[in-house]
Amino acid sequence: MVLYYMENEETSIMKIVVASDNHRDLTLLKRIVQLHSDADLFLHAGDSGLDEREIEPFLTVKGNQDFLVKNNYRILELGSIRIYLMHGHRTFLSLNRLEALARENNCQIIIHGHTHVPYYRLVNGIHILCPGSLRYPRSRRGTTYALILINDEKNIQIEILDI
């Protein structure tokens, strides 16, 4: 488990960009960073196929196509909000299981990749997010990523975006 602490006193809204499954293609990752240069944090839910340093500023986890990434999951502490970040290839990805995994780790948000299908659900107070895929999407929506906004009152807004 890796904990990442972040406090940004300059802004009242924390902006987190989430991507996944770019499978060695850096083009869209770089474009996302340009589009959201004001983001506080960039997260990657695995299967970059690249070394962690190659996808900076994204903080990543190991996917089934990642051989140069160390962490299978990360738990991030952002003030009083905790985020569980994983790829998902080692976990049965039902909403009930994801909710339970988040609760077991005192997380309000759980993020996974692997399926290449974007979705966001709020299940009994737990935010469950798959940002989709930047390469080889498996939905009619095409290539997608996600944006998480957290304000001072700890209100969480999540949106899936097309690119």
PALOVO-842188 format. One record per residue: x, y, z of N, C-alpha, C in turn; residue in three letters. Coordinates in steps of 0.2 Angstrom, whole numbers, padded with zeros to 4 digits, always signed. Layout:
N
XYZXYZXYZALA
...
// end
This chain:
163
+0004-0006+0000+0000+0000+0000+0004+0006+0000MET
+0003+0011-0004+0007+0017-0005+0002+0023-0003VAL
+0004+0027+0002+0000+0033+0003+0003+0039+0000LEU
-0002+0043-0002+0001+0049-0006-0003+0055-0002TYR
+0000+0060+0001-0003+0065+0004-0003+0071+0000TYR
-0008+0075-0001-0008+0081-0005-0013+0086-0002MET
-0010+0092-0001-0014+0098+0001-0013+0104-0003GLU
-0018+0107-0006-0017+0113-0010-0021+0118-0007ASN
-0018+0123-0004-0021+0128-0001-0023+0134-0005GLU
-0020+0134-0012-0022+0139-0016-0029+0139-0019GLU
-0032+0133-0020-0038+0133-0023-0043+0129-0018THR
-0049+0130-0019-0054+0127-0015-0057+0121-0019SER
-0055+0120-0025-0057+0114-0028-0051+0110-0031ILE
-0051+0103-0029-0045+0099-0031-0048+0096-0037MET
-0043+0096-0042-0045+0093-0049-0040+0087-0050LYS
-0043+0081-0051-0040+0075-0052-0042+0072-0059ILE
-0037+0071-0063-0038+0068-0070-0036+0061-0070VAL
-0040+0056-0072-0039+0049-0072-0040+0046-0079VAL
-0034+0042-0081-0034+0039-0087-0032+0031-0086ALA
-0033+0027-0091-0031+0020-0091-0030+0017-0097SER
-0027+0012-0098-0026+0007-0103-0024+0011-0110ASP
-0019+0015-0110-0016+0018-0116-0012+0013-0120ASN
-0010+0007-0117-0006+0002-0120+0000+0005-0125HIS
+0004+0008-0122+0011+0011-0124+0010+0017-0129ARG
+0004+0019-0130+0003+0025-0134+0003+0031-0129ASP
+0008+0036-0130+0009+0042-0126+0005+0048-0129LEU
+0003+0047-0135+0000+0053-0138-0006+0056-0134THR
-0011+0052-0132-0017+0055-0129-0015+0056-0122LEU
-0011+0053-0119-0009+0055-0112-0006+0062-0112LEU
-0002+0063-0116+0001+0070-0117-0004+0075-0118LYS
-0009+0074-0123-0014+0078-0124-0019+0080-0118ARG
-0020+0075-0114-0024+0076-0108-0020+0080-0103ILE
-0014+0079-0103-0010+0084-0098-0010+0091-0101VAL
-0010+0092-0107-0010+0099-0110-0017+0102-0109GLN
-0022+0098-0110-0029+0100-0109-0031+0102-0101LEU
-0027+0099-0097-0029+0100-0090-0022+0101-0086HIS
-0019+0106-0089-0012+0108-0085-0013+0111-0078SER
-0020+0113-0077-0021+0116-0070-0023+0110-0065ASP
-0023+0104-0067-0025+0098-0063-0020+0098-0057ALA
-0023+0096-0051-0019+0095-0045-0015+0088-0045ASP
-0018+0083-0048-0016+0076-0048-0018+0073-0055LEU
-0014+0068-0057-0015+0064-0063-0014+0057-0061PHE
-0020+0053-0062-0020+0046-0060-0020+0041-0066LEU
-0017+0036-0066-0017+0031-0071-0019+0024-0068HIS
-0025+0021-0071-0027+0015-0068-0024+0008-0071ALA
-0018+0009-0074-0014+0003-0076-0015+0002-0084GLY
-0010-0003-0086-0009-0005-0093-0007+0001-0097ASP
-0002+0005-0095+0001+0010-0099+0006+0006-0104SER
+0009+0000-0101+0014-0003-0105+0021+0000-0105GLY
+0021+0005-0100+0027+0009-0100+0030+0009-0093LEU
+0036+0012-0093+0039+0013-0086+0036+0019-0083ASP
+0035+0019-0076+0032+0024-0073+0034+0031-0074GLU
+0041+0032-0075+0044+0038-0077+0041+0041-0084ARG
+0040+0036-0088+0038+0038-0095+0031+0042-0095GLU
+0027+0040-0090+0020+0043-0091+0019+0048-0085ILE
+0024+0051-0082+0024+0056-0078+0021+0062-0081GLU
+0016+0066-0078+0015+0066-0071+0010+0062-0068PRO
+0008+0057-0072+0003+0052-0070+0006+0047-0064PHE
+0002+0046-0059+0004+0041-0054+0000+0035-0056LEU
+0003+0029-0056+0000+0024-0059+0001+0017-0055THR
-0003+0012-0057-0003+0006-0054-0002+0000-0059VAL
+0000-0005-0057+0002-0011-0062-0004-0014-0065LYS
-0004-0014-0071-0009-0018-0075-0007-0025-0077GLY
-0011-0029-0081-0008-0035-0083-0004-0034-0089ASN
-0003-0028-0092+0002-0027-0097+0008-0023-0095GLN
+0008-0022-0089+0014-0018-0086+0019-0022-0082ASP
+0025-0022-0085+0030-0026-0082+0036-0021-0079PHE
+0035-0015-0079+0040-0010-0076+0037-0006-0071LEU
+0031-0008-0068+0027-0004-0063+0027-0008-0057VAL
+0028-0005-0051+0029-0009-0045+0022-0011-0041LYS
+0018-0006-0040+0012-0006-0036+0006-0009-0039ASN
+0003-0014-0036-0003-0017-0039-0009-0012-0037ASN
-0008-0009-0032-0014-0004-0030-0010+0002-0026TYR
-0014+0007-0025-0012+0013-0021-0018+0015-0018ARG
-0017+0018-0012-0022+0021-0008-0019+0028-0007ILE
-0023+0033-0009-0021+0040-0009-0025+0044-0004LEU
-0022+0047+0000-0025+0051+0005-0025+0059+0003GLU
-0031+0062+0001-0031+0068-0001-0035+0072+0004LEU
-0032+0074+0009-0036+0077+0015-0040+0072+0018GLY
-0046+0073+0019-0050+0068+0022-0053+0063+0017SER
-0052+0064+0011-0054+0059+0005-0049+0054+0004ILE
-0051+0048+0004-0046+0042+0002-0049+0039-0005ARG
-0044+0038-0009-0045+0035-0016-0041+0028-0016ILE
-0045+0023-0018-0042+0016-0020-0041+0016-0027TYR
-0034+0015-0029-0033+0015-0037-0030+0008-0038LEU
-0033+0005-0043-0030-0002-0045-0032-0003-0053MET
-0029-0008-0055-0031-0010-0062-0037-0014-0063HIS
-0037-0019-0059-0043-0023-0058-0043-0030-0061GLY
-0037-0032-0064-0036-0038-0068-0036-0044-0063HIS
-0035-0043-0056-0034-0048-0051-0040-0048-0047ARG
-0045-0044-0048-0051-0043-0044-0058-0045-0048THR
-0062-0048-0045-0069-0048-0048-0072-0042-0048PHE
-0074-0039-0053-0076-0031-0054-0083-0030-0053LEU
-0087-0034-0049-0094-0032-0048-0094-0026-0043SER
-0100-0022-0044-0101-0016-0040-0101-0018-0033LEU
-0103-0023-0031-0103-0025-0024-0096-0027-0021ASN
-0092-0030-0025-0085-0031-0023-0081-0025-0023ARG
-0082-0021-0027-0079-0014-0027-0081-0010-0022LEU
-0087-0010-0020-0089-0006-0014-0086-0009-0008GLU
-0086-0015-0007-0083-0019-0001-0076-0017-0001ALA
-0072-0017-0006-0065-0016-0006-0064-0009-0004LEU
-0068-0004-0006-0067+0003-0004-0068+0003+0003ALA
-0074+0000+0006-0075+0001+0013-0070-0002+0017ARG
-0067-0008+0015-0062-0011+0019-0056-0007+0020GLU
-0055-0002+0015-0049+0002+0015-0051+0009+0017ASN
-0057+0010+0020-0059+0017+0022-0059+0022+0016ASN
-0060+0020+0010-0060+0024+0004-0067+0027+0002CYS
-0067+0033+0000-0074+0035-0003-0074+0035-0010GLN
-0068+0034-0014-0068+0033-0021-0064+0027-0023ILE
-0066+0023-0027-0062+0017-0030-0062+0018-0037ILE
-0056+0017-0040-0055+0018-0047-0051+0011-0050ILE
-0054+0009-0056-0051+0003-0059-0051+0004-0066HIS
-0047+0000-0070-0046+0000-0077-0048-0007-0079GLY
-0044-0009-0084-0045-0016-0087-0050-0017-0092HIS
-0056-0015-0090-0062-0017-0094-0063-0013-0101THR
-0059-0008-0101-0060-0003-0107-0067+0000-0108HIS
-0071-0001-0103-0078+0002-0104-0079+0007-0098VAL
-0080+0013-0100-0081+0019-0095-0088+0018-0091PRO
-0087+0019-0085-0093+0020-0081-0092+0023-0074TYR
-0097+0026-0072-0097+0029-0065-0103+0028-0061TYR
-0103+0025-0055-0108+0024-0051-0107+0026-0044ARG
-0112+0028-0041-0112+0030-0034-0116+0024-0030LEU
-0113+0020-0027-0116+0014-0023-0115+0015-0016VAL
-0121+0016-0013-0121+0017-0005-0116+0022-0003ASN
-0115+0027-0006-0110+0032-0004-0103+0031-0006GLY
-0102+0026-0010-0095+0025-0013-0095+0026-0020ILE
-0090+0030-0022-0090+0032-0029-0085+0027-0033HIS
-0088+0024-0038-0085+0018-0042-0084+0021-0049ILE
-0077+0021-0051-0076+0024-0058-0071+0019-0062LEU
-0073+0018-0068-0068+0016-0073-0068+0021-0078CYS
-0062+0024-0079-0062+0030-0084-0062+0027-0092PRO
-0062+0021-0093-0063+0018-0100-0056+0017-0102GLY
-0054+0018-0108-0048+0016-0111-0046+0022-0116SER
-0039+0023-0117-0037+0028-0122-0035+0024-0128LEU
-0034+0017-0128-0033+0013-0134-0037+0007-0133ARG
-0039+0005-0139-0044-0001-0139-0050-0001-0135TYR
-0054+0005-0136-0060+0005-0132-0065+0000-0133PRO
-0069-0002-0129-0074-0007-0130-0081-0005-0128ARG
-0082+0002-0130-0089+0004-0129-0090+0009-0136SER
-0096+0010-0137-0097+0015-0143-0095+0022-0142ARG
-0094+0023-0135-0091+0030-0134-0084+0032-0136ARG
-0080+0027-0137-0074+0028-0140-0069+0029-0134GLY
-0063+0033-0136-0058+0034-0131-0061+0039-0125THR
-0060+0037-0119-0062+0041-0113-0057+0042-0108THR
-0058+0047-0104-0054+0047-0097-0059+0051-0092TYR
-0057+0052-0086-0062+0055-0081-0059+0061-0078ALA
-0063+0065-0075-0061+0071-0071-0065+0070-0064LEU
-0061+0071-0059-0064+0071-0052-0063+0078-0049ILE
-0068+0081-0047-0068+0087-0043-0070+0086-0036LEU
-0066+0089-0031-0067+0088-0024-0067+0095-0021ILE
-0072+0098-0018-0072+0105-0016-0071+0104-0008ASN
-0070+0110-0005-0069+0111+0002-0074+0107+0007ASP
-0080+0107+0004-0085+0103+0008-0085+0096+0007GLU
-0080+0093+0004-0079+0086+0002-0084+0084-0003LYS
-0087+0088-0006-0092+0086-0012-0088+0083-0017ASN
-0090+0077-0020-0086+0074-0025-0090+0074-0032ILE
-0088+0077-0037-0091+0076-0044-0086+0073-0048GLN
-0089+0068-0052-0085+0064-0057-0089+0064-0064ILE
-0085+0065-0069-0087+0066-0075-0082+0062-0080GLU
-0085+0058-0085-0082+0054-0090-0081+0059-0096ILE
-0076+0059-0099-0075+0064-0104-0072+0060-0110LEU
-0074+0063-0116-0072+0060-0123-0065+0064-0125ASP
-0061+0060-0128-0055+0063-0131-0054+0061-0138ILE
// end
